[in-house]
Amino acid sequence: MAQENELILTQEGMDALEKELDELENVKRAEISERIKVAREFGDISENSEYDDAKNEQAFNESRIAEIRQILSTAKLAPANKTASKVGVGSKVLVQDVKGNEREYTIVGSAEADAKAGKISNESAFGQALMGKKPGDDIEYDGPTGRKMRFKFIKLVK
């Protein structure tokens, strides 16, 4: 089980962050430097919005690079969960709500969470309710509004 404040990444999440870092360091940095160079050629930088925009983008880019490096240096890789019989980080699950609607989710560490993409943090109420469950188990937790949420855990998706 993850310790308090321990960041967990799936292999997919780690690969995505490494790809993003490579893009920011090797492509975006050069593009921004070129924009700054061109903006400087416009003359007085004290009232040069192109220069200000490029410098702001540079600051954001460098901040994101530092953030990704920090995540990658401290994160723990979730164990591959291909043959597991219980839900853990990296598991893909199929659940059914009380109306019979089925949804598929992947349990990920908080750095990868993206509800729109069906990636649920293991630290969220829903993620915590799923952790350690087996197919057939009922899932119940308090939703963000305090309402009881109920699901049936159908199966682990391979």
Disulfide bonds with the S-S distance in Angstrom:
none
